[in-house]
């Protein structure tokens, strides 16, 4: 069903243009470079998880240091997304893409060579900053390179890459450890970024279009807004990033949520005042008056609160409860990756014709996957569990592919191209916050059950129960995304009926 137009926000005064005309072949070459770099960036969100035991052994690292190696990357990634998206929209996306990619590759080398856990941690923080610099440019360039149905196909392929990277990260990390050995295999996880990064830098310098602004105005970055935004994101994500479910978790961290509410209110008030003075705020709040953008952003935050948790909990259950090797536990998600790659492409092609109903059906399949995984853990014999879970994951992958790429297309459909980088980076921030919050809740439920029951019953029973409780939070997050998709579909249909009646 066709979907009616919505009111667009006021746009920034820095229209981006390309210095040279682009043939279709060059547009697609540039697209594939962007997609490859996005895949490398997302892989580092998940493949490092399986290396934590090896890093702990190598450096005798404590739990806080290990937590920071993962959560520090997520945190700095999220902090840099919006400011870098704003700069890219006003200046050169290509330049920031190359800067971010180069810094990411260099930081990966430092991680691989790290002589101690402190150097590794600092390098991971820099990796996150670099990822937060390059990812907004990927989304902005896709917006800039494609229009209409071509954009739907492009986001379909982009969504396929994100889905595959998210799902195969643990498997790839486990494979590197298996090849490199238990003591130094974790270094291979970072070394692999060097050849990939160098190849991507060379290709990006060759095929990405040079972009420029027609305006000679100074860079408008809203420095007060940047500081308040950074404090808001930090106060929100910090307590969740340091939630492990252990009895040793410091309960005082939750007071930061009070700070979050206060700073967020100050940020919104400042942005409104800044815009009222005729200046360009860091985040134009008018973006959220566009229903398609607002609903799509909330939907993807809820979806990403679920999916990384599902992969992580399943890996923990298979390793801890069934004592399966990391590389084989990770392989259970391969079916999800392959299925989501196919359905993302199909969804990207069909979204222009069918719109939001594709996302609704996709989320219904993901809900079915969550229920199937829990039922498998509780009722299927342990010997058959990995194989049945692998089959259930295929169903989830088919649904997941129909969520990510179509939702990305629908979310940005009514956003002007010149604000594509900023709008996309806000959506990516929503994904990172969703991942942090969802993973924290799921792990807290999982490990709280383990700590409470361990010693009273057999290990397998403990992990059965822990997996079930942890997956409840993932199921709730998917259900929230499903409700948002239905609400958005209803709003679009009402808008279309009104549009048809007026014409």
VODRENNU-203516 format. One record per residue: residue in one letter; x, y, z of N, C-alpha, C in turn. Coordinates in steps of 0.2 Angstrom, whole numbers, plus 2048, in hexadecimal, padded with zeros to 3 digits. Atoms other than C-alpha are relative to their C-alpha. Layout:
<nodes>
AXYZXYZXYZ;...
</nodes>
This chain:
<nodes>
X8047FA800800800800804806800;X7FC7FA8008078117FC7FE804806;X8007FD7FA80A81C80B8018077FF;X8017F980180682E80C806804802;X7FB7FC7FE81383C80E7FF803807;X8017FD7F981784481F8048067FF;X7FD7F97FF81D8558248077FF801;X7F98017FF82F857822803806805;X7FD7FA7FC83A86182E8048057FC;X7FB7FB80484487082A8077FE800;X7FA80380185486C823806805801;X7FA7FC7FF8668728268028047FA;X7FF7FB80686D88081B8077FE7FD;X7FA80280387C8758157FF7FA7FB;X80180580587786C8058067FC7FE;X7FA80480288385E8017FF7FE7F8;X80080280788885B7EF8067FC7FE;X7FA8048028948507E68048047FB;X7FC7FD8058A38577DC8007FE7F9;X8008038068A184B7CE7FA7FC7FF;X8068058018928427C58027F9801;X7FF8077FE8908307CB7FC7FC7FB;X80480580488C8227BF7FD7FB805;X8038057FB8818147C68057FB802;X7FB8047FE8908097C6804802806;X7FC7FD7FA89A8157D17FC801806;X8047FF7FA88C8187DC7FF7F9804;X8018077FD88A8057E08077FE803;X7FA8027FD89D8037E2801804807;X7FF7FD7FA89D8117EF7FB7FD805;X8048037FB88E8097F78037FA803;X7FD8077FD8977F87F9806802805;X7FB7FE7FC8A68018017FD802807;X8037FE7FA89A80980E7FD7FA804;X8038067FD8917F98118067FC804;X7FB8047FD8A27F0814803803806;X7FD7FC7FA8A87FD8207FB7FF806;X8058017FB8977FC82A8007F9803;X8008077FD8997E982B8067FF805;X7FA8007FC8AB7EB8327FE803807;X8027FD7FA8A47F783F7FC7FC804;X8058037FC8967ED8458037F9802;X7FD8067FD8A07DD846804801806;X7FC7FF7FA8AB7E58537FB801806;X8058007FA89B7E785E7FF7F9803;X8028077FE8997D485F8067FB801;X7FB8068008A97CA85B805800806;X7FB7FF7FA8B37D186A7FD7FC806;X8038037FA8A77C98768037F9802;X7FE8067FE8AD7B8874808800802;X7F97FF7FF8BF7BE876802802807;X7FF7FD7F98BC7C48888047FB805;X7FC8047FB8C27B48918077FF7FE;X7F98018028D27B3887804807802;X7FD7FA7FE8D57C688A801800808;X7FF8007F98D27C389D8067FC802;X7FA8047FE8DF7B589D8068037FE;X7F97FD8028EC7BE893802806805;X7FE7FA7FC8EB7CE89E7FE800807;X8038007F98E37C88AE7FC806801;X8057FA7FF8D67D58AB7FA7FF805;X8068007FC8C87D98B77FA8007FC;X8068008048B67D88B37FE8077FE;X8027F98028B47EB8B28048027FA;X7FC7FF8068C37EC8A57FD7FC7FA;X8038048068BB7DE89B7F98037FE;X8067FD8028AA7E789B8018067FC;X7FE7FA8038B27F78968037FF7F8;X7FE8028068BA7EE8877FB8007FB;X8068008048A97EB8807FC806800;X8047FA7FF89F7F98878038067FE;X7FC7FA8028AC8068847FF8027F9;X8017FF8078AB8038727F98037FE;X8077FF8018988048727FF808802;X8017FA7FE89881487C8038067FC;X7FD7FB8048A581E8727FD8007F9;X80480080689C8188627FA804800;X8067FC80088C81F868801808801;X7FF7F97FF89383086E8028037FA;X7FE7FC80689B83485D7FB8007FB;X80480180688D82F8527FC8067FE;X8047FA80188283F8538058067FE;X7FC7FA80289084C8538037FF7F9;X7FD8028078998438447FB8007FB;X80580080588984183B7FE8087FE;X8017F980288685483C8058037FC;X7FB7FE8038978588378007FE7F8;X80080380789684C8287FB8037FB;X8057FD8048868548228028077FE;X7FE7FA80288E8658228068017FC;X7F980080489F86181B8007FA7FC;X7FE8058048A68528137FF7F9803;X8018067FE89F8418168067FB7FF;X7FA8048038AD83980C806801805;X7FB7FE7FB8BA8428178007FC806;X8018037FA8B383C8278007F9800;X8008078018B082B8208077FD801;X7F98028018C382981C803801807;X7FD7FF7F98C883182D7FE7FB805;X8028057FB8BD8258378037F97FE;X7FE8068028C281682D8087FF802;X7F98007FE8D581A82F8017FF807;X7FF8007F98D381D8417FE7F9803;X8038067FE8C980D8438067FA7FF;X7FB8058028D780383A806800805;X7FA7FF7FC8E580A8447FF7FE807;X8028037F98DC8078558007F9800;X8008088008D97F58508077FD800;X7F98027FF8EC7F384E802801807;X7FE7FF7F98EF7FB85F7FD7FA804;X8038067FC8E27EE8668047FA7FF;X7FD8068018EB7E085E8077FF803;X7F98007FD8FC7E5865800802807;X8007FD7F98F67EB8768047FC805;X7FC8047FB9037E68837FC7FF807;X8048017FA8F67E88917F98027FF;X8077FF8008E47EA8957FE8087FF;X8017F98008E57FD8978018037F8;X7FF7FE8078EC8008857FA7FD7FC;X8058038048DF7F487E7F9804801;X8067FD7FF8D17FD8878008077FD;X7FF7FA8038D780E8817FF8007F8;X8018028078D880786F7F97FF7FE;X8078018018C68018707FC806800;X8047F98008C08128758018047FA;X7FE7FD8068C98198667FC7FD7FA;X8048038058C180C85B7F9802800;X8077FD8008B08118617FF8077FD;X8017F98038B382385D8018007F9;X7FF8018078B981E84C7FA7FD7FD;X8068038038AA8138497FA805800;X8057FB7FF89F82184F8018067FB;X7FF7FB8058A782D8427FE7FD7F9;X8018028078A68228337F87FD7FF;X80780380289481A8357FB8057FE;X8057FB80388A82A8338018027F9;X7FF7FE80789382D8237FE7FB7FB;X80380580488E81C81D7F98017FE;X8077FF80187C82081F7FE8067FC;X8017FA80487D8318188027FF7F9;X7FE80280788682B8097FB7FC7FC;X80580480487981E8057FA8047FF;X8067FC80186B82B8078028057FA;X7FE7FC8058758367FB8017FD7F9;X7FF8048068798297EE7FA7FE7FD;X8068038038688227EC7F9803801;X8077FD7FF8568277EA7FB7FB7FE;X80680580284581E7E88017F9802;X7FF8087FF84580B7E68077FE800;X7F98027FF85880B7E4802801807;X7FF8007F98598117F67FE7FB804;X8038067FC84E8037FC8057FA7FF;X7FC8058028597F77F3807800804;X7FA7FF7FD8697FF7FA7FF7FF808;X8018017F98627FF80C7FF7F8802;X80180780085D7ED8098077FC801;X7F980380086F7E8806804802806;X7FD7FE7FA8757F38147FD7FC806;X8038037FB8697EB8208027F8800;X7FD80680086F7DA81A8077FF803;X7F98007FE8817DE81E800801808;X8007FF7F887C7E58307FE7F9803;X8038067FD8727D58338057FA800;X7FB8068018807C982D806802805;X7FA7FE7FB88E7D38377FE7FF807;X8038017F98837D38478007F8802;X8018077FF8807C08458067FC800;X7FA8058018917B9840806803804;X7FB7FE7FC89B7C484C8037FB805;X7FE8057FB89C7B785A8037FA7FC;X7FD8068048A07A984D8078027FE;X7F97FE8038AE7B3845805801806;X7FC7FF7FA8B57B88568027F9803;X7FE8077FD8B57A585C8047FD7FB;X7FC8038058BD7A084B807803801;X7FA7FD7FF8CB7AC84E8047FE806;X7FD8037FA8CE7A685F8027F97FF;X7FE8078018CE7948598068007FC;X7FA8008058DB79884B806803804;X7FA7FD7FD8E67A38568027FD807;X7FF8037FA8E57998667FD804806;X8047FD7FA8DE79D877804806803;X7FD7FA7FD8EC7A987C8018067FC;X7FF7FA8048EE7B486D7FB8007FA;X8058008058DF7B08627FC806800;X8047FA7FF8D67BF8698038067FC;X7FD7FB8048E37CA8607FF8007F9;X8028008078DE7C384F7FA8037FF;X8067FD8018CD7CA8528018077FE;X7FE7F98018D57DB8518048017F9;X7FC8008068E27D78447FD7FF7F9;X8048018068D57D28377FE8077FE;X8027FA8028D07E48378058047FC;X7FB7FC8038E07EA8308007FF7F8;X8018018078DF7E281E7F98037FE;X8067FD8028CD7E681E7FF807800;X8007F88008CF7F88238048037FA;X7FB7FD8058DE7FB8177FC7FF7F9;X8038018078D47F48087FA805800;X8067FC8008C47FE80D8038077FF;X7FD7F98018CF80E80E8028017F9;X7FE7FF8078D680C7FD7FA8007FC;X8068008058C58087F57FC806802;X8047FA7FF8BD8167FE8038067FD;X7FD7FA8038CA8237F87FF8007F9;X8018018078C781C7E77F98017FD;X8078008038B481B7E57FB804803;X8057FB7FD8AC8267F27FF8067FD;X8017F98038A58367EB803805805;X7FE7FA7FC8AD8467F17FA804801;X8067FC7FE8A08507FA802807802;X7FE7F97FD8A08637FE7F9803801;X8067FC7FF8938708048018067FC;X8017F980488D87F7FA801806805;X8007FB7FB88E88980A807801802;X7F97FE7FD89E8928107FF802807;X8027FE7F98968948218057FC805;X7FC8057FC8A188E8307FC7FA803;X8038067FE89D87D8377FC802806;X8057FE7FB88D87E8428007F9804;X8008067FC88F8718507FD800806;X8047FF7F988687885F8047FD806;X7FC8037FB89487586C7FD7FF806;X8038027FA88987687B7FC7FA7FF;X80480680187D86A8738047FA800;X7FB80680088C85E8708017FE807;X7FE8027F989185E8827FA7FD804;X8068037FD87F85C8887FE7F97FE;X80280780387C84E87C8057FB802;X7FB8057FE88C8458817FE7FE807;X8028027F98878468937FA7FC801;X80680480087684088F8017F97FE;X7FE80780287C8318868047FC805;X7FC8037FB88982D8937FC7FE806;X8048017FA87D82E8A27FB7FA7FE;X8058058018708238998047F97FF;X7FD80780287C8158928047FD806;X7FB8037FB8888148A17FE7FB804;X8028057FB87E80B8AE7FE7F97FC;X8028068048787FE8A08067FD7FE;X7FA8038038897FB8998047FD806;X7FD8047FA88F7F68AB7FB7FC804;X8048047FD8817EB8AF8027F97FD;X7FE8078028877D88AF7FB7FB803;X8048057FD87A7D08BA8047FD807;X7FC8027FB8887CD8C77FD803807;X8027FD7F98847D08DA805806801;X7FB7FB7FF8947DB8D97FE8077FC;X8027FA80488B7E88CD7FF806805;X8017FA7FB88C7F98D67F98037FE;X8077FE8018797FE8D88008087FF;X8007F880187E8118D98008027F9;X7FF7FE8078818118C67F98027FE;X8067FF80386E8128C47FE808802;X8017F97FF86E8248CB8028047FA;X7FE7FD8068768298BB7F98017FB;X8067FF8048648278B37FD806802;X8027F97FE85F8368BE8038067FC;X7FC7FB80486D8408B67FE8007F9;X80280080786883A8A57F98047FF;X8067FC8018568418A7801807801;X7FE7F87FF85D8528AD8038027FA;X7FC7FE80586A8538A07FC8007F9;X80480180685E84D8927FB806800;X8057FA80085185B8978048067FF;X7FC7FA80185F8688978028007F8;X7FF8018078648618857FB8027FC;X8067FE80485386387E7FE807801;X8017F97FF8508748868058047FC;X7FB7FC80386187A87F7FF7FF7F8;X80080180785E87386D7FA8047FE;X8057FC80284D87B86C801808800;X7FE7F97FF85488C8728058027FA;X7FA7FF80586388A8667FC8017F9;X8037FF8078578878577FC806800;X8057FA80084B89585C8058067FF;X7FC7FA80285A8A185A8038007F9;X7FE80080785C89C8488067FC7FF;X7FA80480186B89084B7FF7F97FF;X80180780286E87E8468017FC806;X7FE8047FB86C8738558037F97FE;X7FD8068018758638577FB7FA7FD;X8068058028658588557FA8057FF;X8067FD80285786184C7FA7FC803;X8068047FD84885C8577FA7FF7FC;X80580080483D85F8498007F97FC;X80080780384384E8427FB7FB803;X8048057FD83984584F7F88027FF;X8077FF80282984E8497FE7FC7FA;X80280480582A84383A7FF7F9802;X8028067FD82083483F8047FA7FE;X7FD8058038298288338077FF803;X7F98007FD83A82D83A8007FE808;X8008017F983582D84C7FE7F9802;X8028077FE82C81C84C8067FB7FE;X7FB80480283A814842806800804;X7FB8007FB84781A84E7FF7FC806;X8028047FA83E81385D8007F97FE;X80080780283B8038548077FD7FF;X7F980380084D800850804800806;X7FD8017FA8528048617FE7FA804;X8038067FD8467F78688037FA7FD;X7FD80680384C7EA85B8077FF802;X7F98017FE85E7ED85F8017FF807;X8008027F985A7EB8717FF7F8801;X8028078008557D986D8057FC7FD;X7FC8058048607D285F8077FE803;X7F98017FD8727D48677FF7FB806;X8018047FA86B7CD8777FE7F97FE;X8028078028637BE86E8077FC7FE;X7FA8038028747BA8668057FE806;X7FB8017FA87E7BC8767FD7FB805;X8038047FC8727B38818017F87FE;X8008078038717A48758087FD800;X7FA8038008847A38748027FE807;X7FE8027F98867A48877FD7FA803;X8038077FF8797968898037FA7FE;X7FD80680388178B87D8077FE803;X7F98027FD89378D8847FF7FE808;X8008017F988E78E8977FC7FA802;X8048057FF8807828978017FA7FD;X7FF80680488477688A8077FE7FE;X7F880180089777888A8027FF7F9;X7FE80080789877B8778068057FF;X7FB7FB8028A87838707FE8067FD;X8027F98038A779686C7FE8007F9;X8017FF8078A979485A7FA7FC7FD;X80680480289B7868587FA803803;X8057FC7FD8907908647FE8067FB;X8017FA80589279F8587FD7FE7FA;X80280280688E7958497F87FF800;X80780080087C79384F7FC8067FD;X8037FA8038797A58498018017F9;X7FF7FF80887F7A28377FA8007FC;X80680080486E79D8317FC807801;X8037F97FF8677AE8388038057FB;X7FC7FB8048757B782F7FE7FF7F8;X8018018078727AF81E7F88017FE;X8077FE80285F7B081F7FE807800;X8017F980085F7C28248038037FA;X7FD7FD80686B7C68167FB7FF7FA;X80580180685E7BF8097FA804801;X8067FD7FE84F7C6812801808800;X7FF7F98008577D78148008037F8;X8007FE80785A7D88017F88007FD;X8078008038487D37FD7FC805804;X8047FA7FD8417DF80A8028077FD;X7FE7FA80384B7ED8037FD8017F9;X8038008068447E97F27F8802800;X8077FF7FF8327E87F87FD805804;X8027FB7FB8317F68057FD8067FC;X8037FA80382D8037F87F97FE7FD;X80680280381E7F97F27FB7FF806;X8048027FA8177F2803801804806;X8007FB7FA81E7FE8108017FC807;X7FF8027F981D7FB8237FD7F9801;X8028077FF8137EA8228067FB800;X7FA8048018247E281D8037FF807;X7FD8007F982B7E782E7FC7FD805;X8048047FB81C7E18388017F97FF;X7FF80780181D7D08308077FD802;X7F98027FE8307D08338007FF808;X8008007F882E7D48467FC7FA802;X8038067FE8217C68478047FA800;X7FC80580082D7BA841806800805;X7FB7FF7FB83A7C084D7FE7FE807;X8038027FA82E7BE85B7FF7F8801;X80180780182B7AC8558077FD802;X7F98037FF83E7A9855802800808;X7FE8007F88407AF8687FC7FB803;X8048057FD8327A486D8037F97FF;X7FE8078028397958638077FF804;X7F98017FD84B79886B7FF7FE807;X8018017F984479887D7FD7F9800;X8038078008397888798057FB7FF;X7FB8048018487808728057FE806;X7FC8017FA8537838817FC7FC806;X8048037FB84577D88D7FE7F97FF;X80380680183E76E8848047FB7FC;X7FD80580584A7678778067FD804;X7FA8037FD85875B87C8068037FF;X7FA7FC80186976387F8047FE7FA;X7FC8028068717598717FD8037FA;X8037FE80686575F8647FF808800;X8027F97FF86377186B8048047FB;X7FD7FC8058717798607FD8007F9;X80280180786A7728507F98037FF;X8067FD800858777854800808801;X7FF7F97FF85D78885A8038047F9;X7FD7FE80786778A8497FA8017FB;X8067FF8048567878407FC805802;X8057FA7FD84C79384B8038067FE;X7FC7FA80285A7A08477FE8027F9;X8017FF80785679E8357F98047FF;X8067FC8008447A4838801807802;X7FF7FA7FE84A7B28428048057FB;X7FD7FD8058567B78347FC8037FB;X8057FE8058487B88287FC806802;X8037FB7FD83F7C3833804806801;X7FC7FA7FF84D7CE8388028047FA;X7FE7FC8068527D28267FA8047FD;X8067FC8028407D88237FF806805;X8017FA7FB8427E48328068057FE;X7FB7FC8008537EC8308008057FA;X8007FC8068547F281E7FA8047FE;X8067FC8018427F681B7FF806805;X8017FB7FB84180082B8058067FF;X7FB7FA80185180A8277FD8047FA;X8037FC80684980F8167FA804802;X8067FC7FE83881481E802805805;X7FE7FB7FB84181D82C8038067FD;X7FD7FA80384B8288217FD8037FA;X8037FE80783F82A8127FE807800;X8037F980083883B818805805802;X7FB7FB7FD84984281E8048027FA;X7FC7FD80585284E8128077FD7FF;X7FA80380186284780A806803804;X7FA7FC7FC86D8558128007FF807;X8008027F986884F8238007F8801;X80080780086A83D81F8057FD805;X7FB8037FB87A83A8297FE801807;X8027FE7F98738438397FA7FB802;X8068047FE86283A8388027F8801;X7FE8077FF86B8298358047FF806;X7FC8017FA87782C8437FC800806;X8048017FA86982F84F7FD7F9801;X80380780086181F84A8057FB802;X7FB8047FE87281684C801801808;X8007FF7F987381E85D7FB7FC804;X8068037FD8628178618027F8800;X7FE80780086980685C8057FE805;X7FB8017FB8788078677FD801807;X8037FF7FA86E80D8767FB7FA801;X8048067FF8617FF8738047FA801;X7FB8067FF8707F2872802800807;X7FD7FF7FA8777F98827FB7FE806;X8068017FB8667F988C7FE7F9800;X8038078008607E88858057FB802;X7FB8057FE8707DF887801800808;X7FF8007F98727E58997FA7FD804;X8068037FD8607E089E8007F87FF;X8008078018627CF8968057FC804;X7FA8037FC8737CB89E7FE800807;X8018007F886D7D18AF7FB7FA801;X8058057FE85E7C58AE8037F97FF;X7FD8068018697B78A78057FE806;X7FB8017FB8777B98B47FD800807;X8038007FA86C7BD8C27FD7F9802;X8028068008647AC8BF8057FB802;X7FA8057FF8757A38BE802801807;X7FD7FF7F987B7AB8CE7FB7FD805;X8058027FB86B7A78D77FF7F8801;X8018078008697958D28067FB800;X7FA80480187B78F8CF8027FD807;X7FF8037FA87F7828DC7FA7FC803;X8068037FE86D77D8DF7FE7FA7FB;X80280580586A7748CF8067FF7FB;X7FB80180587476D8C08018067FC;X7FE7FB80487D7798B57FB8017FA;X8047FF8058727758A67F9803802;X8077FD7FD8627798B0801807801;X7FF7F97FE8697898B68008047F9;X8007FC80686D78F8A47FA7FF7FC;X80780080385C78989E7FC806802;X8047FB7FD8547948AA8028077FF;X7FD7F98018607A38A87FF8027F9;X8017FE80785E7A28957F88027FF;X8077FF80084B7A28977FE807802;X8017FA7FD84B7B18A28038067FC;X7FD7FB8048577BB8987FD8017F9;X8037FF80684E7B88887F9804801;X8067FC7FF83E7C08908018077FE;X7FF7F98028467D188E8018017F9;X8007FF80784A7CE87C7F97FF7FD;X8078018028387C88797FC807801;X8047FA7FF8317D88818038057FB;X7FD7FB80583D7E38767FD7FF7F9;X8038028078377DA8667F9802800;X8077FF7FF8257DC86C7FF8087FF;X8007F98018287EF86E8018027F9;X7FF7FF80782F7F085D7FA7FF7FC;X8068028048207E78567FA805801;X8057FC7FE8147F285F8018077FC;X7FE7F980381D8028587FE7FF7F8;X80180180881C7FA8467F98007FF;X8088008018097F78487FE807800;X8027F97FF80780984E8018047FA;X7FE7FC8068118108407FC7FE7FA;X8048028068088068337F9803800;X8067FD7FF7F780C83A8008077FE;X7FF7F98027FD81E8398018017F9;X7FF7FF80780381C8277F97FF7FC;X8068028037F28148227FB806801;X8057FB7FF7E882282A8028067FC;X7FE7FB8047F382F8227FF7FF7F8;X8018018077F18278117F88017FE;X8077FF8017DE8268137FE808800;X8017F98007DE8398178028037FA;X7FD7FE8067E983C8087FB7FF7FA;X8058038057DD8327FD7FA804800;X8067FD7FF7CE83B8048008077FD;X7FF7F98027D584D8018018007F9;X7FF7FF8077DA8497EF7FA7FD7FC;
</nodes>
